[in-house]
Amino acid sequence: MTTSTTSSAGPLAGVRVLDLSRVLAGPACTQILGDLGADIIKIERPGQGDDTRHWGPPFLAQAQNGERGESAYYLSANRNKRSVAINIAHPEGQALILDLLAQCDVLIENFKVGNLARYGLGYEQVRERFPRLVYCSITGFGQTGSYAPRTGYDFLAQGEGGLMSITGDPAGEPQKVGVAIADITAGLYATIGILAALREVETHGRGQHLDLALLDTQVSWLANIAQSYLVSGVVPQRLGNAHPQIVPYQVMPTADGHLILAVGNDGQFAACCGVLGLPELATDKRFATNEERVAHRDLLIGLLAERLGERNTAVWLPLFKEAGVPCGPVNDIGQVMADPQVLAREMRIEMPHPQGGEGGIALLGSPLKLSATPVSYRQSPPLLGEHTAVVLQELLGLPEEEVARLVGLGVVEVRGEK
């Protein structure tokens, strides 16, 4: 387990992002950028904030002032950001956003198509004033096409994008992935697009609009499954935990539970058969090649399952590993968070937080391991409006009395004041 670092140059040091996004896709993107050193200014609605602050339980323990603690959902995607609470429906709030944009390189938003234009903050409204600005819009269905006006959510993208048709038990109902994977992958693609657009600014001084849709990104990572349809014209079906093109490559039962076999080639299959005491299967013409194993999937899996059911998972796993057969357990989340490799790779970190008590809070770490410019964990997920005053003073030079006036008008919220 690693503890937070307080400062780091980071590869994106000097990049400032105005983050008007909320929920998961946009915040996941800006958390990555923040981990890499960018200054993330998270704009939130006074009194309400990011929707996910209220998505629970679980929540952190009650804060000392009696308020409910932050939600686990919000904490998962909002470190390394500064929260500034501004009412963009107020003309003075809109003016503040434009003033802040003058100090920023990137704007990211996930409003419904056209909604930001109501406040004078649409891309076409700001592009001439800020020609170097990278403006990223994340929506459910994109800025064009007949679906563009629709509200989009991860669940809808998983369904309409085909993922649910290939996930789950063949005899069961369509099944979504247990994490909001369409949101997460949209956030990853947004990060890639923003980095590419920043490179264009650096080389040619030209900003641009990145139009990113959950449906598009969901369709894009159907990968070999969609390509199989494009090649064959055969609509893929649900196979549960099995692989459509590799056998055996699935969850297998043991005497006391399950394990995963991921046999990727004929050599590994021969080694697997040796561990199981079934060497004859490796030379059986029905199973000797992967193509034949796919054709005789049900017969082979039945034979392997019968032998695997004779011993416990803890007996089989070391035997397979010693023989070089790719295998593994099916861990629950608690086991993952205690896994020695997960801890050694610093995928669980601790950061101080005003609602976290003496030990702070545990968060997921970044998977990015950069040797020269490592990620840094500088700021725990902020409280709503925690940095309003300091950002307005630091970036816009507003005196305390002007910030107080804006608080009084309901244009901004400062933590502890309304």
C-alpha positions in Angstrom: 0.0 0.0 0.0 1.3 3.4 -0.9 0.6 6.8 0.7 -0.1 10.0 -1.1 2.6 12.3 -2.5 2.2 16.0 -2.1 3.8 17.3 -5.2 5.0 16.1 -8.6 5.9 17.8 -11.9 4.2 15.1 -13.9 4.1 14.9 -17.7 1.0 17.2 -17.8 2.3 19.8 -15.4 1.3 23.2 -16.8 -1.9 21.9 -18.4 -5.1 23.3 -16.9 -8.5 21.7 -17.4 -11.8 23.3 -16.8 -14.0 20.3 -15.9 -17.7 20.8 -16.3 -18.5 17.1 -16.4 -20.1 15.0 -13.7 -21.0 11.4 -12.9 -18.4 9.0 -14.4 -17.1 9.2 -18.0 -15.9 12.8 -17.8 -14.6 12.6 -14.2 -12.8 9.4 -15.0 -11.0 11.2 -17.8 -10.1 14.2 -15.7 -8.9 12.0 -12.8 -6.4 10.4 -15.2 -5.3 13.8 -16.5 -5.0 15.0 -12.9 -2.9 12.0 -11.9 -0.5 12.9 -14.7 0.0 16.3 -13.3 -2.7 18.5 -14.9 -4.5 21.1 -12.8 -8.2 20.1 -12.8 -10.7 22.8 -11.9 -13.9 20.9 -11.2 -16.9 23.2 -11.8 -20.0 22.2 -9.8 -23.5 23.5 -9.1 -23.7 25.3 -5.8 -25.7 23.3 -3.2 -25.9 20.1 -5.3 -22.5 19.4 -6.8 -21.7 16.3 -8.9 -24.7 13.9 -9.0 -22.5 11.1 -7.6 -21.9 12.9 -4.3 -25.4 11.6 -3.5 -25.2 8.1 -5.0 -25.1 5.7 -2.1 -24.8 4.1 0.2 -22.0 3.6 1.1 -20.9 7.0 2.3 -18.0 8.1 4.4 -18.8 8.4 8.1 -20.7 11.6 9.2 -18.6 14.7 9.0 -18.1 16.6 12.2 -20.6 19.3 11.3 -23.3 16.6 11.0 -23.4 16.5 7.2 -23.4 13.1 5.4 -20.0 12.1 4.2 -19.0 11.8 0.6 -20.2 8.8 -1.4 -17.9 5.9 -2.4 -19.0 6.5 -6.0 -17.9 10.1 -6.0 -14.6 9.2 -4.3 -13.8 6.7 -7.1 -13.2 9.3 -9.8 -12.4 12.7 -8.3 -9.0 12.9 -6.8 -6.4 15.5 -7.9 -9.1 18.1 -8.6 -10.1 21.4 -7.1 -13.8 22.0 -6.6 -15.2 25.4 -7.6 -18.9 25.8 -7.1 -20.4 28.2 -9.8 -24.0 28.7 -10.9 -23.6 28.8 -14.7 -27.3 29.7 -15.0 -26.4 33.1 -13.6 -24.9 35.7 -16.0 -22.1 36.5 -13.6 -21.5 32.7 -13.3 -21.2 32.5 -17.1 -18.8 35.4 -17.1 -16.6 33.6 -14.4 -16.5 30.5 -16.6 -15.3 32.5 -19.6 -12.7 34.3 -17.5 -11.5 30.9 -16.2 -11.4 29.5 -19.7 -8.8 32.2 -20.6 -6.5 30.5 -18.1 -7.2 26.9 -19.3 -6.1 24.6 -22.1 -9.0 22.1 -22.0 -12.7 22.2 -21.4 -14.5 18.9 -20.8 -18.3 18.7 -20.5 -21.0 16.1 -20.7 -24.2 18.2 -20.9 -26.9 17.2 -23.3 -26.3 18.3 -26.8 -26.9 22.1 -27.1 -27.4 22.7 -23.3 -24.2 24.6 -22.8 -25.0 26.9 -25.7 -27.9 28.2 -23.6 -25.3 29.8 -21.3 -23.1 31.1 -24.1 -20.6 28.3 -23.5 -21.1 26.1 -26.5 -18.0 25.3 -28.7 -19.1 27.5 -31.6 -19.6 30.4 -29.1 -16.1 30.2 -27.6 -13.9 28.9 -30.3 -13.0 32.3 -31.8 -12.2 33.8 -28.4 -10.1 30.8 -27.5 -8.7 29.4 -30.7 -6.2 27.1 -28.9 -8.8 25.5 -26.6 -9.3 21.8 -26.7 -13.1 21.4 -26.1 -14.2 17.8 -25.3 -17.9 16.9 -25.3 -19.0 13.5 -23.9 -22.6 12.5 -24.6 -24.6 9.3 -25.0 -25.0 9.4 -28.7 -22.8 12.2 -30.1 -23.4 15.6 -31.5 -24.8 14.4 -34.8 -27.3 11.8 -36.0 -30.9 11.3 -35.1 -30.1 10.0 -31.6 -28.1 13.1 -30.6 -30.8 14.8 -28.5 -31.3 11.7 -26.4 -30.1 11.3 -22.8 -27.4 8.6 -22.6 -26.3 6.4 -19.8 -23.9 3.6 -19.5 -26.6 1.0 -19.2 -28.2 2.2 -22.4 -24.8 2.1 -24.2 -24.2 -1.4 -23.1 -27.6 -2.5 -24.4 -27.7 -0.6 -27.6 -24.1 -1.1 -28.3 -24.4 -4.9 -28.4 -22.4 -5.8 -25.3 -25.4 -7.2 -23.4 -26.2 -9.5 -26.2 -22.9 -11.3 -25.8 -22.7 -11.2 -22.0 -24.2 -13.6 -19.5 -25.6 -17.2 -19.4 -26.9 -18.3 -22.8 -30.1 -19.5 -21.2 -30.5 -16.3 -19.1 -31.5 -12.7 -19.9 -29.2 -10.2 -21.5 -26.6 -9.1 -18.8 -24.7 -5.9 -18.3 -21.1 -5.8 -17.1 -21.0 -5.3 -13.3 -19.0 -2.0 -13.6 -20.1 1.0 -15.7 -17.7 -0.1 -18.4 -19.1 2.1 -21.2 -18.5 5.2 -19.1 -15.0 4.0 -18.2 -14.0 3.3 -21.7 -15.5 6.6 -22.9 -13.3 8.3 -20.3 -10.3 6.5 -21.6 -11.0 7.5 -25.2 -11.6 11.1 -24.1 -8.2 11.1 -22.4 -6.5 9.8 -25.5 -8.3 12.3 -27.7 -7.5 15.2 -25.4 -3.8 14.3 -25.4 -3.8 14.1 -29.2 -5.5 17.4 -29.4 -3.0 19.0 -27.0 -0.3 17.7 -29.3 -1.9 19.5 -32.2 -2.1 22.7 -30.2 1.6 22.3 -29.4 2.7 21.7 -33.0 0.2 23.9 -35.0 -1.4 26.2 -32.4 -4.9 25.0 -33.3 -7.5 23.9 -30.8 -10.5 21.7 -31.8 -13.7 20.0 -30.7 -13.6 16.4 -29.6 -17.1 14.9 -30.0 -17.2 11.6 -28.0 -20.2 9.3 -27.6 -20.8 6.4 -25.2 -22.4 4.5 -28.0 -19.4 5.0 -30.4 -16.9 3.9 -27.8 -19.0 0.9 -26.8 -19.2 -0.2 -30.4 -15.5 0.3 -31.0 -14.4 -2.1 -28.3 -16.6 -5.0 -29.5 -13.3 -5.7 -31.3 -12.9 -9.3 -32.5 -16.6 -10.1 -31.7 -17.9 -7.5 -34.1 -15.2 -8.3 -36.6 -16.3 -11.9 -36.6 -19.8 -10.8 -37.6 -18.5 -8.5 -40.3 -16.4 -11.4 -41.7 -19.0 -14.2 -41.4 -22.4 -12.5 -41.2 -23.2 -14.7 -38.2 -24.6 -12.8 -35.2 -22.6 -13.7 -32.1 -24.5 -15.2 -29.2 -23.9 -15.3 -25.4 -21.5 -18.0 -24.3 -21.4 -17.3 -20.6 -17.8 -17.5 -19.5 -16.6 -19.3 -22.6 -14.6 -17.8 -25.5 -16.0 -17.9 -29.0 -12.7 -18.7 -30.7 -10.5 -20.4 -28.0 -11.1 -23.6 -26.1 -10.6 -24.2 -23.2 -10.7 -20.6 -22.2 -13.4 -20.2 -19.4 -14.4 -20.8 -15.8 -14.2 -24.4 -14.9 -15.7 -26.2 -11.8 -13.5 -27.8 -9.2 -14.4 -29.9 -6.1 -14.9 -26.8 -4.0 -15.4 -23.9 -6.4 -14.1 -22.7 -9.7 -10.9 -21.7 -11.5 -10.1 -20.1 -14.8 -8.3 -21.9 -17.5 -7.0 -19.7 -20.3 -5.3 -22.1 -22.8 -4.1 -20.0 -25.7 -2.3 -22.5 -27.9 -1.7 -26.2 -28.6 1.4 -26.4 -26.4 -0.5 -25.0 -23.4 -3.3 -27.5 -24.1 -0.8 -30.4 -24.0 0.6 -29.2 -20.7 -3.0 -28.8 -19.4 -3.8 -32.4 -20.3 -0.6 -33.5 -18.6 -1.5 -31.9 -15.4 -5.0 -33.4 -15.5 -3.5 -36.9 -16.2 -5.2 -37.0 -19.6 -2.3 -36.8 -22.0 -4.2 -38.7 -24.7 -6.5 -35.7 -25.2 -3.6 -33.7 -26.6 -3.1 -36.1 -29.5 -6.8 -36.9 -30.1 -7.6 -35.6 -33.5 -10.8 -34.0 -32.1 -8.8 -31.8 -29.8 -5.3 -31.6 -31.1 -5.8 -28.1 -32.6 -7.7 -25.1 -31.4 -10.0 -25.2 -34.4 -10.9 -28.8 -33.6 -11.4 -28.0 -29.9 -13.8 -25.2 -30.8 -15.7 -27.6 -33.1 -15.9 -30.2 -30.2 -16.2 -27.7 -27.4 -19.0 -29.4 -25.4 -17.4 -32.8 -25.5 -14.0 -31.5 -24.4 -15.3 -29.3 -21.6 -17.2 -32.2 -20.2 -14.1 -34.3 -20.0 -12.0 -31.6 -18.4 -14.7 -30.7 -16.0 -15.1 -34.3 -14.8 -11.4 -34.5 -13.9 -11.2 -31.0 -12.4 -14.1 -31.9 -10.1 -11.9 -34.5 -8.3 -9.7 -31.9 -6.5 -10.0 -28.5 -4.9 -9.1 -25.2 -6.5 -6.1 -24.7 -4.2 -4.7 -28.1 -5.3 -5.1 -27.5 -9.1 -3.8 -23.9 -9.3 -0.2 -24.5 -8.3 0.0 -27.6 -10.6 -1.2 -25.6 -13.6 1.1 -22.7 -12.8 4.1 -25.0 -12.4 3.3 -26.5 -15.8 3.0 -23.1 -17.5 -0.7 -23.3 -18.0 -2.4 -19.9 -17.7 -4.9 -20.1 -14.9 -6.2 -18.2 -12.0 -8.8 -17.9 -9.2 -12.1 -16.1 -9.4 -11.5 -13.5 -6.7 -14.2 -11.4 -5.0 -13.5 -7.6 -4.5 -12.3 -8.1 -1.0 -9.7 -10.7 -2.1 -8.6 -8.4 -4.9 -8.0 -5.5 -2.5 -5.9 -7.8 -0.3 -4.0 -9.5 -3.2 -0.2 -9.2 -2.7 0.4 -8.4 -6.3 -2.3 -5.7 -6.3 -0.7 -4.2 -3.2 2.8 -4.5 -4.6 1.7 -2.6 -7.7 0.2 0.1 -5.5 -3.3 -0.3 -6.8 -4.6 0.6 -3.4 -3.5 3.9 -2.0 -4.3 6.0 1.0 -4.9 9.8 1.1 -5.8 12.2 3.8 -9.4 13.5 3.7 -11.3 15.7 6.1 -14.0 13.0 6.5 -11.6 10.1 6.6 -10.4 10.3 10.2 -6.9 9.8 11.3 -6.1 7.1 8.7 -7.5 9.1 5.8 -9.3 7.1 3.0 -8.4 4.2 0.8 -8.6 4.8 -3.0 -7.8 2.8 -6.1 -4.4 3.7 -7.5 -3.5 4.5 -11.1 -2.3 1.7 -13.4 0.1 4.1 -15.2 3.7 3.2 -14.2 5.9 5.9 -15.8 9.6 5.5 -14.9 10.7 9.2 -15.4 7.4 11.1 -14.7 5.3 9.0 -12.4 1.7 9.8 -11.5 1.2 11.7 -8.2 -1.6 11.8 -5.7 -1.8 15.4 -4.6 -5.4 16.2 -3.7 -8.0 13.9 -2.2 -11.5 14.1 -3.8 -12.5 17.6 -2.9 -15.5 18.7 -0.8 -18.1 20.8 -2.8 -16.8 24.3 -3.2 -13.6 23.6 -1.2 -11.4 25.6 -3.6 -13.8 28.2 -4.9 -12.2 31.2 -3.1 -8.6 30.2 -3.7 -9.1 29.5 -7.4 -11.0 32.7 -8.1 -8.3 34.6 -6.2 -5.4 32.8 -7.8 -6.5 32.6 -11.4 -8.8 35.7 -11.7 -7.3 37.9 -9.0 -10.7 38.5 -7.3 -10.4 40.1 -3.9 -12.0 38.6 -0.9 -14.8 41.1 -0.8 -15.7 40.3 -4.5 -15.9 36.6 -3.7 -18.1 37.4 -0.7 -20.4 39.5 -3.0 -20.7 36.6 -5.4 -21.5 34.3 -2.5 -24.2 36.6 -1.4 -25.8 36.7 -4.9 -25.8 32.9 -5.1 -23.3 32.9 -8.0 -20.7 30.9 -6.2 -20.5 28.7 -3.1 -17.5 28.6 -0.8 -17.1 25.6 1.5 -18.9 26.5 4.8 -20.9 29.3 3.2 -24.0 29.4 1.0 
